[in-house]
């Protein structure tokens, strides 16, 4: 007999941010163990249920009794089991442990050799014999950082447990987990349910809880319901919701019976920067701010209540009162912060430690000023404006608002800079210098902001790396990988020399403070990140061919990649790639320094022809390269196929005469150097 299996653990309110992961882990382990023991098919799909007070999973077509088990025990090898036609002690001992005579053993293969084996059939276990252990294992594997005890019990779990439901079809599967015997009775909504809810069978779990317990048990269904109701209500107001997926998910994990309510606050609070108000509503209260058609914050907001009532006025007024206190704090912080200008705060950064090996935030600001000014000059932007923006970039760290909401650093700096009368470019750069903050984030807008953003990230990477705090495995406490990706995204669009920037960043630190080769090491680290960044857009070997030359101008990389892809489509490409690979191998084995080509030592027609072709094409290739016409350069080089083929067909590179041999190696070095002006074509060879 098979039927749907339901398992539910009924608890106190579970941590909302962790709820989806807890539910997924619980369901995955139970499904995995049941499949392993053949109670359910490999293609069976677990249905996950999770609400603030329950973790549950159901699986269809679960057997009541495990299928008959074919057991194979493997013993000694044939060679070790028999000696001179008689069983060895090892074989006799194995047979004895299996409870049979040696003659009843069979021969099997363990993947390496034939061995003696004992095969038997065992009746399958009933579901009740294993289910409690499976549930206990699933609970043990939950990704829960902290466990707790409750009452005078010895059990531990994320939150106190109040019940266990285990149903196979309409039958209760007997068992015990965390001291609770299984049953069919669970709790409904804490306030809306008339009492405990009895689940008649596993298939009716969600429906029964919905109808009798006022609980939407499925997390996914509840999340969709929350989002739909919020968006529909916002649409009626001609507004959009300012919230990310994380807030929708967290609120869905806080309620079992979602009801959307509308509330408001006094317009005077709109004088505070809307980012502060939005963050207060989202982070502290889990409310959903509303934006009008122009993206401006409205003095209305939505909240999701866990209670459905005929009169919701007391709920609305209570939430408005709580929010009013929060917004008053934000307004107070904003007003207090304006009493001191940003530039008056900068000297106090001397008291804020950046890192004990590389000084205070003030010392860091001095480095950023210098570096941002140099980058601005390279970009043809105003050096003084970039320096001013860098000087003020970290000042808002000392404001009350950023002290309360660290997420607003940079954003508040821009507001305060504008209120202080700073130029628009300076104010905008204070906010933008943190960009890009994550994958897909916008890049800084304008050369001034870009200069400060590059300076900030380069100073961080070089400084932290230079004192030996290099990312390892999954450990990257200073987010150097993220900073490197931010730099790369900017440099892919900026006409700047990456190596020169890293050297300038290293030079901004006091002598002997950083490791000697930090610029080179960080550059290599960044190229590895760049490979990953470009891997989604281009073939891996083409990326390797371009980055093998360690290009300093990363803004040319995509154009070079396009040229390499175009070259690869030429009929001559495969042969030239193979020839370049052969040349590369020959040059690796060459001893001593490679000199210039001596025309007087070119005795073979094929080597003279190749030398002439190289000398004829070289200036044309250089001209194309200088004009950034990389496709044109590689197309010209495709014309070398015939003389290259002829050379390798008729010329012995490793001639007996040392001078001739050295000259031919010099010729191949010249050929390789010409191709490598664009990319290492040898890496395209199969």
TORTIDO-400678 format. One line per field, with one value per residue (C-alpha): residue in one letter; x, y, z. Coordinates in nm, 3 decimals. Layout:
<pagus>
code (a,...)
xx (X,...)
yy (Y,...)
zz (Z,...)
</pagus>
This chain:
<pagus>
code (x,x,x,x,x,x,x,x,x,x,x,x,x,x,x,x,x,x,x,x,x,x,x,x,x,x,x,x,x,x,x,x,x,x,x,x,x,x,x,x,x,x,x,x,x,x,x,x,x,x,x,x,x,x,x,x,x,x,x,x,x,x,x,x,x,x,x,x,x,x,x,x,x,x,x,x,x,x,x,x,x,x,x,x,x,x,x,x,x,x,x,x,x,x,x,x,x,x,x,x,x,x,x,x,x,x,x,x,x,x,x,x,x,x,x,x,x,x,x,x,x,x,x,x,x,x,x,x,x,x,x,x,x,x,x,x,x,x,x,x,x,x,x,x,x,x,x,x,x,x,x,x,x,x,x,x,x,x,x,x,x,x,x,x,x,x,x,x,x,x,x,x,x,x,x,x,x,x,x,x,x,x,x,x,x,x,x,x,x,x,x,x,x,x,x,x,x,x,x,x,x,x,x,x,x,x,x,x,x,x,x,x,x,x,x,x,x,x,x,x,x,x,x,x,x,x,x,x,x,x,x,x,x,x,x,x,x,x,x,x,x,x,x,x,x,x,x,x,x,x,x,x,x,x,x,x,x,x,x,x,x,x,x,x,x,x,x,x,x,x,x,x,x,x,x,x,x,x,x,x,x,x,x,x,x,x,x,x,x,x,x,x,x,x,x,x,x,x,x,x,x,x,x,x,x,x,x,x,x,x,x,x,x,x,x,x,x,x,x,x,x,x,x,x,x,x,x,x,x,x,x,x,x,x,x,x,x,x,x,x,x,x,x,x,x,x,x,x,x,x,x,x,x,x,x,x,x,x,x,x,x,x,x,x,x,x,x,x,x,x,x,x,x,x,x,x,x,x,x,x,x,x,x,x,x,x,x,x,x,x,x,x,x,x,x,x,x,x,x,x,x,x,x,x,x,x,x,x,x,x,x,x,x,x,x,x,x,x,x,x,x,x,x,x,x,x,x,x,x,x,x,x,x,x,x,x,x,x,x,x,x,x,x,x,x,x,x,x,x,x,x,x,x,x,x,x,x,x,x,x,x,x,x,x,x,x,x,x,x,x,x,x,x,x,x,x,x,x,x,x,x,x,x,x,x,x,x,x,x,x,x,x,x,x,x,x,x,x,x,x,x,x,x,x,x,x,x,x,x,x,x,x,x,x,x,x,x,x,x,x,x,x,x,x,x,x,x,x,x,x,x,x,x,x,x,x,x,x,x,x,x,x,x,x,x,x,x,x,x,x,x,x,x,x,x,x,x,x,x,x,x,x,x,x,x,x,x,x,x,x,x,x,x,x,x,x,x,x,x,x,x,x,x,x,x,x,x,x,x,x,x,x,x,x,x,x,x,x,x,x,x,x,x,x,x,x,x,x,x,x,x,x,x,x,x,x,x,x,x,x,x,x,x,x,x,x,x,x,x,x,x,x,x,x,x,x,x,x,x,x,x,x,x,x,x,x,x,x,x,x,x,x,x,x,x,x,x,x,x,x,x,x,x,x,x,x,x,x,x,x,x,x,x,x,x,x,x,x,x,x,x,x,x,x,x,x)
xx (0.000,0.120,-0.024,0.075,0.301,0.274,0.518,0.467,0.658,0.447,0.655,0.674,0.743,1.046,1.308,1.152,1.468,1.574,1.232,1.263,1.604,1.486,1.181,1.380,1.644,1.379,1.196,1.510,1.657,1.332,1.280,1.642,1.630,1.298,1.433,1.752,1.545,1.316,0.996,0.936,1.045,1.348,1.126,0.895,0.860,0.838,0.581,0.713,0.497,0.629,0.467,0.582,0.477,0.534,0.773,0.603,0.655,0.440,0.542,0.305,0.298,0.505,0.506,0.385,0.648,0.992,1.042,1.216,1.588,1.851,2.161,2.510,2.797,3.141,3.429,3.788,3.913,3.924,4.301,4.281,3.984,4.132,4.474,4.568,4.202,4.099,3.922,4.145,4.067,3.965,3.700,3.577,3.547,3.351,3.111,3.068,2.983,2.714,2.575,2.628,2.868,3.148,2.966,2.672,2.884,2.874,3.126,3.085,3.301,3.388,3.487,3.851,3.850,3.631,3.548,3.345,3.004,2.691,2.357,2.033,1.689,1.548,1.192,1.147,1.104,0.766,0.756,0.689,1.019,1.232,1.030,1.107,1.478,1.452,1.271,1.527,1.807,1.633,1.608,1.973,2.075,1.878,2.097,2.017,2.300,2.152,1.946,1.753,1.609,1.262,1.080,1.270,1.331,1.668,1.574,1.710,1.561,1.546,1.226,1.015,0.817,0.449,0.353,0.435,0.206,0.297,0.025,0.044,-0.278,-0.540,-0.331,-0.110,0.246,0.347,0.674,0.838,1.060,1.190,0.976,0.648,0.445,0.307,-0.060,-0.296,-0.378,-0.196,-0.246,-0.422,-0.381,-0.288,-0.592,-0.826,-0.854,-1.138,-0.898,-0.672,-0.711,-0.742,-0.599,-0.813,-0.551,-0.222,-0.375,-0.613,-0.346,-0.327,-0.703,-0.794,-0.553,-0.687,-1.054,-1.045,-0.720,-0.702,-0.347,-0.202,0.046,0.245,0.519,0.518,0.139,0.143,0.426,0.231,-0.079,0.112,0.273,-0.051,-0.256,0.010,0.056,-0.319,-0.368,-0.077,-0.220,-0.550,-0.353,-0.160,0.159,0.441,0.595,0.950,1.062,1.296,1.229,1.390,1.125,0.839,0.991,1.047,0.694,0.555,0.745,0.589,0.222,-0.004,-0.319,-0.204,-0.424,-0.305,-0.380,-0.315,-0.182,-0.012,0.214,0.241,0.365,0.622,0.837,0.877,1.130,1.371,1.555,1.325,1.599,1.602,1.226,1.213,1.488,1.318,0.989,1.144,1.411,1.254,0.885,0.863,0.628,0.596,0.666,0.480,0.623,0.423,0.457,0.769,0.941,0.881,0.785,0.420,0.302,0.100,0.232,0.109,0.151,0.070,-0.121,-0.156,-0.509,-0.823,-1.080,-1.398,-1.259,-0.889,-0.865,-0.692,-0.432,-0.368,-0.348,-0.116,0.125,0.108,0.195,0.498,0.617,0.571,0.824,1.072,1.031,1.069,1.406,1.509,1.398,1.591,1.909,1.876,1.835,2.119,2.358,2.308,2.451,2.804,2.933,3.093,3.438,3.432,3.386,3.682,3.957,3.768,3.828,4.174,4.001,3.842,4.071,4.067,4.316,4.579,4.855,4.763,4.628,4.310,4.027,4.188,4.512,4.306,4.125,4.463,4.553,4.217,4.263,4.595,4.485,4.147,4.320,4.567,4.287,4.084,4.384,4.413,4.045,4.077,3.852,3.890,4.158,4.052,3.689,3.793,4.024,3.749,3.501,3.759,3.828,3.460,3.374,3.399,3.282,2.923,3.047,3.051,2.691,2.407,2.201,2.470,2.547,2.186,2.164,2.507,2.337,2.295,2.667,2.736,2.367,2.359,2.697,2.546,2.251,2.469,2.721,2.444,2.312,2.668,2.684,2.937,2.941,2.694,2.978,3.134,2.806,2.714,3.062,3.028,2.731,2.852,3.200,3.054,2.925,2.908,2.812,2.699,2.675,2.450,2.463,2.500,2.848,2.945,2.810,3.065,3.442,3.465,3.260,3.446,3.781,3.683,3.521,3.832,4.057,3.846,3.843,4.203,4.327,4.129,4.249,4.614,4.627,4.458,4.640,4.968,4.953,4.897,4.519,4.467,4.131,4.145,3.875,3.542,3.703,3.716,3.636,3.733,3.533,3.839,3.680,3.378,3.601,3.810,3.500,3.386,3.721,3.714,3.365,3.477,3.807,3.633,3.476,3.756,4.076,4.305,4.617,4.528,4.888,4.969,4.666,4.773,5.126,4.991,4.770,5.068,5.282,5.024,5.112,5.419,5.740,5.784,5.424,5.308,5.465,5.709,5.518,5.167,5.077,5.177,5.002,4.680,4.691,4.716,4.429,4.218,4.288,4.155,3.837,3.820,3.831,3.524,3.353,3.406,3.339,2.964,3.011,3.302,3.471,3.714,4.016,3.959,3.951,4.272,4.437,4.363,4.442,4.763,4.925,4.836,4.673,4.703,4.422,4.118,3.883,4.030,3.969,3.621,3.733,4.029,3.799,3.572,3.877,3.996,3.649,3.648,3.999,3.892,3.635,3.902,4.009,4.373,4.306,4.339,4.671,4.816,4.708,4.877,5.190,5.202,5.171,5.465,5.664,5.584,5.713,6.034,6.098,6.044,6.327,6.562,6.871,7.008,6.880,6.707,6.880,6.778,6.737,7.054,6.950,7.292,7.228,6.895,7.004,6.679,6.421,6.137,6.301,6.387,6.025,5.893,6.134,6.036,5.663,5.708,5.903,5.648,5.349,5.501,5.452,5.100,5.010,5.160,4.957,4.635,4.719,4.792,4.456,4.288,4.182,4.250,4.037,4.234,4.564,4.471,4.328,4.663,4.846,4.629,4.827,5.131,4.981,5.149,5.506,5.467,5.352,5.635,5.889,5.788,5.767,6.118,6.332,6.502,6.486,6.727,7.012,7.353,7.516,7.464,7.451,7.196,6.989,6.993,6.895,6.597,6.486,6.514,6.295,6.030,6.051,5.984,5.684,5.551,5.597,5.403,5.107,5.121,5.067,4.697,4.657,4.833,4.696,4.866,4.600,4.333,4.495,4.310)
yy (0.000,0.350,0.685,1.045,1.096,1.412,1.521,1.841,1.985,2.242,2.504,2.852,3.131,3.040,3.298,3.461,3.523,3.161,3.003,2.925,2.761,2.564,2.436,2.342,2.159,1.972,1.857,1.772,1.547,1.359,1.306,1.202,0.944,0.797,0.762,0.603,0.342,0.291,0.400,0.643,0.669,0.871,1.114,1.184,1.555,1.684,1.956,2.206,2.380,2.646,2.911,3.102,2.810,2.499,2.308,2.045,1.829,1.587,1.326,1.131,0.755,0.656,0.283,0.156,-0.118,-0.099,-0.333,-0.663,-0.597,-0.792,-0.801,-0.874,-0.913,-0.924,-1.120,-1.213,-1.233,-1.567,-1.580,-1.511,-1.744,-2.066,-2.219,-2.555,-2.626,-2.572,-2.272,-2.042,-1.936,-1.595,-1.752,-1.987,-1.693,-1.492,-1.782,-1.832,-1.462,-1.499,-1.811,-2.039,-2.302,-2.205,-2.399,-2.158,-1.854,-1.702,-1.503,-1.131,-0.843,-0.549,-0.329,-0.435,-0.814,-1.120,-1.190,-1.440,-1.307,-1.401,-1.301,-1.301,-1.148,-0.957,-0.844,-0.468,-0.252,-0.092,0.288,0.329,0.159,0.423,0.745,0.888,0.842,1.013,1.312,1.335,1.332,1.605,1.822,1.761,1.874,2.200,2.506,2.656,2.859,2.858,2.600,2.640,2.432,2.486,2.392,2.122,1.908,1.791,1.842,2.126,2.297,2.637,2.718,2.529,2.245,2.176,1.885,1.626,1.510,1.205,1.074,0.807,0.858,0.866,0.663,0.804,0.671,0.590,0.742,0.995,1.298,1.551,1.384,1.421,1.122,1.158,1.229,1.410,1.720,2.047,2.412,2.663,3.041,3.174,3.412,3.327,2.950,2.820,2.569,2.281,2.135,1.760,1.660,1.375,1.261,1.370,1.494,1.733,1.900,2.238,2.258,2.169,2.424,2.689,2.623,2.537,2.683,3.008,2.922,2.938,2.655,2.678,2.941,2.989,3.026,3.269,3.472,3.505,3.605,3.871,4.016,4.014,4.183,4.446,4.526,4.539,4.780,4.999,5.006,5.143,5.432,5.495,5.400,5.150,4.963,5.039,4.694,4.420,4.045,3.999,4.214,4.032,3.698,3.809,3.941,3.621,3.431,3.645,3.584,3.281,3.463,3.781,4.088,4.409,4.738,5.098,5.360,5.698,5.949,6.329,6.512,6.703,6.389,6.404,6.683,6.409,6.237,5.964,5.700,5.743,5.709,5.411,5.231,5.302,5.161,4.855,4.762,4.850,4.794,4.567,4.814,4.871,5.234,5.376,5.588,5.813,5.825,6.042,5.802,6.030,5.886,5.926,5.973,5.651,5.301,4.941,4.681,4.311,4.209,3.854,3.932,3.969,4.184,4.373,4.687,4.735,5.093,5.000,4.795,5.080,5.348,5.134,5.088,5.458,5.548,5.316,5.449,5.810,5.756,5.602,5.883,6.141,5.987,6.006,6.369,6.450,6.283,6.471,6.807,6.746,6.634,6.960,7.158,7.054,7.067,6.762,6.915,6.996,6.627,6.507,6.571,6.347,6.056,6.041,5.873,5.603,5.307,5.180,4.901,4.895,4.821,5.095,5.372,5.566,5.668,6.013,5.863,5.672,5.988,6.151,5.858,5.877,6.250,6.193,5.887,6.029,6.344,6.141,5.931,6.243,6.386,6.063,6.094,6.462,6.563,6.833,6.715,6.958,6.844,6.478,6.557,6.748,6.462,6.213,6.438,6.442,6.085,5.927,6.221,6.101,5.796,6.028,6.149,6.033,5.915,5.684,5.572,5.454,5.325,5.225,5.135,5.510,5.589,5.786,5.862,6.091,6.230,6.351,6.517,6.689,6.800,6.966,7.135,7.254,7.415,7.174,7.141,6.893,6.677,6.651,6.564,6.303,6.148,6.103,5.872,5.713,5.624,5.314,5.189,4.923,4.777,4.441,4.245,4.430,4.758,5.081,5.220,5.565,5.849,6.093,6.116,6.272,5.997,5.734,5.872,5.855,5.512,5.368,5.528,5.390,5.032,5.027,5.164,4.896,4.605,4.711,4.808,4.500,4.265,4.439,4.363,3.995,3.966,3.779,3.611,3.235,2.984,3.123,3.367,3.726,3.942,4.268,4.185,4.219,4.003,4.231,4.540,4.387,4.314,4.672,4.803,4.569,4.676,5.039,4.976,4.784,5.119,5.361,5.446,5.381,5.171,4.912,4.840,5.210,5.256,4.971,5.105,5.452,5.300,5.115,5.429,5.621,5.412,5.481,5.309,4.948,4.932,4.694,4.384,4.464,4.297,4.394,4.572,4.270,4.025,4.224,4.263,3.882,3.845,4.088,3.907,3.586,3.772,3.916,3.566,3.476,3.801,3.744,3.369,3.420,3.624,3.454,3.120,3.029,2.971,3.307,3.482,3.298,3.402,3.770,3.781,3.577,3.901,4.074,4.375,4.698,4.873,4.668,4.890,4.727,4.370,4.329,4.468,4.226,3.937,4.027,4.034,3.693,3.545,3.693,3.559,3.215,3.201,3.251,2.934,3.001,3.028,2.665,2.613,2.940,2.859,2.519,2.677,2.934,2.655,2.481,2.806,2.859,2.512,2.566,2.902,2.745,2.502,2.765,2.827,3.174,3.510,3.539,3.793,3.980,3.811,3.822,3.830,3.698,3.369,3.302,3.030,2.850,2.998,2.925,3.106,3.405,3.412,3.403,3.676,3.896,3.842,3.931,4.248,4.352,4.296,4.420,4.796,4.738,4.526,4.788,5.058,4.859,4.789,5.156,5.244,4.984,4.792,4.451,4.264,4.427,4.332,3.966,3.956,4.080,3.815,3.545,3.617,3.452,3.103,3.008,3.118,2.968,2.633,2.636,2.716,2.423,2.190,2.257,2.417,2.236,2.485,2.298,2.299,2.161,2.500,2.695,3.035,2.918,2.756,3.073,3.280,3.057,3.075,3.454,3.445,3.241,3.477,3.767,3.578,3.503,3.862,3.990,3.762,3.836,4.205,4.113,3.783,3.453,3.274,2.949,2.902,2.862,2.541,2.215)
zz (0.000,-0.075,0.028,0.084,0.384,0.594,0.865,1.063,1.359,1.544,1.728,1.873,1.621,1.410,1.302,0.993,0.790,0.834,0.775,0.399,0.449,0.751,0.563,0.251,0.455,0.657,0.343,0.146,0.417,0.472,0.097,0.049,0.330,0.216,-0.138,-0.008,0.179,-0.127,0.048,-0.238,-0.603,-0.708,-0.901,-0.605,-0.537,-0.182,-0.108,0.144,0.403,0.638,0.850,1.159,1.380,1.170,0.947,0.734,0.427,0.231,-0.025,-0.253,-0.301,0.002,0.078,0.415,0.403,0.248,-0.052,0.006,0.042,-0.152,0.068,-0.066,0.183,0.025,0.172,0.080,-0.279,-0.463,-0.419,-0.046,0.006,-0.128,-0.087,-0.238,-0.303,0.059,0.215,0.415,0.769,0.632,0.408,0.679,0.920,0.664,0.601,0.975,1.023,0.757,0.929,0.628,0.495,0.254,-0.020,0.004,-0.085,-0.434,-0.636,-0.696,-0.814,-0.591,-0.884,-0.871,-0.843,-0.793,-0.429,-0.230,-0.134,0.054,-0.094,0.100,0.096,0.389,0.445,0.421,0.732,0.807,0.772,1.144,1.228,1.053,1.026,1.371,1.308,0.970,1.121,1.402,1.142,0.941,1.252,1.335,0.985,0.994,0.926,1.264,1.420,1.772,1.958,2.284,2.565,2.711,3.030,3.217,2.907,2.780,2.414,2.201,1.897,1.729,1.920,2.176,2.017,2.090,1.869,1.603,1.324,1.113,0.883,0.614,0.427,0.702,0.947,1.219,1.190,1.549,1.663,1.891,1.818,2.074,2.338,2.145,2.031,1.681,1.621,1.387,1.593,1.529,1.617,1.397,1.386,1.728,1.738,1.451,1.492,1.707,1.863,1.773,1.426,1.358,1.020,0.875,0.623,0.469,0.143,0.319,0.537,0.360,0.298,0.657,0.803,0.565,0.637,1.006,1.132,0.931,0.822,0.470,0.526,0.202,0.221,-0.156,-0.172,0.121,-0.037,-0.363,-0.169,0.027,-0.287,-0.488,-0.216,-0.153,-0.522,-0.585,-0.295,-0.411,-0.763,-0.629,-0.480,-0.802,-0.621,-0.639,-0.347,-0.235,-0.118,-0.226,-0.238,0.102,0.273,0.097,0.207,0.566,0.607,0.453,0.723,0.997,0.920,0.876,0.758,0.576,0.574,0.403,0.576,0.474,0.715,0.703,0.874,0.895,0.585,0.787,0.800,0.423,0.481,0.592,0.302,0.180,0.195,0.575,0.604,0.370,0.559,0.892,0.768,0.605,0.855,1.189,1.124,0.817,0.648,0.274,0.175,-0.125,-0.408,-0.636,-1.015,-0.984,-0.746,-0.448,-0.111,-0.014,0.341,0.312,0.364,0.369,0.638,0.653,0.963,1.094,1.208,1.000,1.179,1.096,1.261,1.186,1.309,1.635,1.444,1.200,1.470,1.680,1.390,1.302,1.660,1.660,1.324,1.433,1.712,1.465,1.214,1.490,1.572,1.207,1.186,1.503,1.368,1.039,1.211,1.457,1.183,0.996,1.287,1.184,0.829,0.675,0.644,1.017,1.089,0.882,1.144,1.389,1.151,1.310,1.605,1.385,1.322,0.964,1.033,1.303,1.049,0.802,1.020,1.081,0.850,0.831,0.702,0.453,0.341,0.270,0.044,-0.131,-0.197,-0.370,-0.565,-0.674,-0.797,-1.006,-1.158,-1.237,-1.424,-1.625,-1.715,-1.806,-1.515,-1.250,-1.008,-0.734,-0.738,-0.719,-0.426,-0.246,-0.293,-0.161,0.139,0.234,0.128,0.473,0.686,0.710,0.903,1.205,1.165,1.390,1.095,0.959,1.313,1.338,0.980,0.841,0.512,0.449,0.433,0.120,0.069,0.372,0.275,-0.054,0.123,0.380,0.115,-0.086,0.228,0.298,-0.046,-0.199,-0.581,-0.725,-0.866,-0.520,-0.346,-0.606,-0.589,-0.210,-0.266,-0.589,-0.468,-0.300,-0.636,-0.762,-0.425,-0.560,-0.885,-1.128,-0.937,-1.132,-1.194,-1.062,-1.275,-1.415,-1.406,-1.058,-0.896,-1.097,-0.980,-0.613,-0.650,-0.815,-0.555,-0.270,-0.399,-0.518,-0.185,-0.003,-0.216,-0.226,0.143,0.284,0.045,0.113,0.486,0.413,0.454,0.127,0.050,0.094,0.001,0.112,0.356,0.238,0.543,0.372,0.054,-0.171,-0.440,-0.455,-0.464,-0.743,-0.951,-0.900,-1.022,-1.321,-1.424,-1.420,-1.598,-1.877,-1.971,-1.880,-2.075,-1.779,-1.723,-1.456,-1.366,-1.330,-1.102,-0.875,-0.855,-0.770,-0.498,-0.350,-0.364,-0.158,0.150,0.366,0.256,0.369,0.500,0.225,0.069,-0.212,-0.500,-0.394,-0.721,-0.933,-0.701,-0.696,-1.074,-1.114,-0.865,-1.067,-1.394,-1.240,-1.143,-1.494,-1.643,-1.439,-1.535,-1.908,-1.904,-1.942,-2.261,-2.442,-2.500,-2.225,-2.450,-2.623,-2.285,-2.188,-2.517,-2.456,-2.084,-2.129,-2.247,-1.916,-2.084,-1.889,-2.079,-1.983,-2.182,-2.495,-2.380,-2.526,-2.863,-2.866,-2.776,-3.064,-3.294,-3.171,-3.228,-3.580,-3.647,-3.534,-3.813,-4.079,-4.271,-4.180,-3.804,-3.698,-3.879,-3.749,-3.392,-3.417,-3.568,-3.287,-3.032,-3.199,-3.198,-2.831,-2.743,-2.942,-2.772,-2.430,-2.499,-2.645,-2.435,-2.371,-2.485,-2.821,-3.046,-3.359,-3.697,-3.911,-4.278,-4.381,-4.199,-4.376,-4.621,-4.700,-4.940,-4.695,-4.405,-4.625,-4.748,-4.391,-4.280,-4.575,-4.505,-4.138,-4.215,-4.475,-4.246,-3.920,-3.979,-4.110,-3.806,-3.571,-3.743,-3.703,-3.339,-3.270,-3.423,-3.198,-3.510,-3.357,-3.611,-3.893,-3.728,-3.694,-4.047,-4.180,-3.979,-4.136,-4.453,-4.291,-4.314,-4.641,-4.550,-4.198,-4.341,-4.594,-4.321,-4.102,-4.403,-4.533,-4.259,-3.971,-3.684,-3.458,-3.711,-3.617,-3.677,-3.354,-3.528,-3.784,-3.509,-3.300,-3.604,-3.682,-3.321,-3.344,-3.655,-3.475,-3.178,-3.416,-3.556,-3.207,-3.094,-3.393,-3.325,-2.953,-3.010,-3.003,-2.818,-2.751,-3.056,-2.954,-2.683,-2.953,-3.080,-3.018)
</pagus>
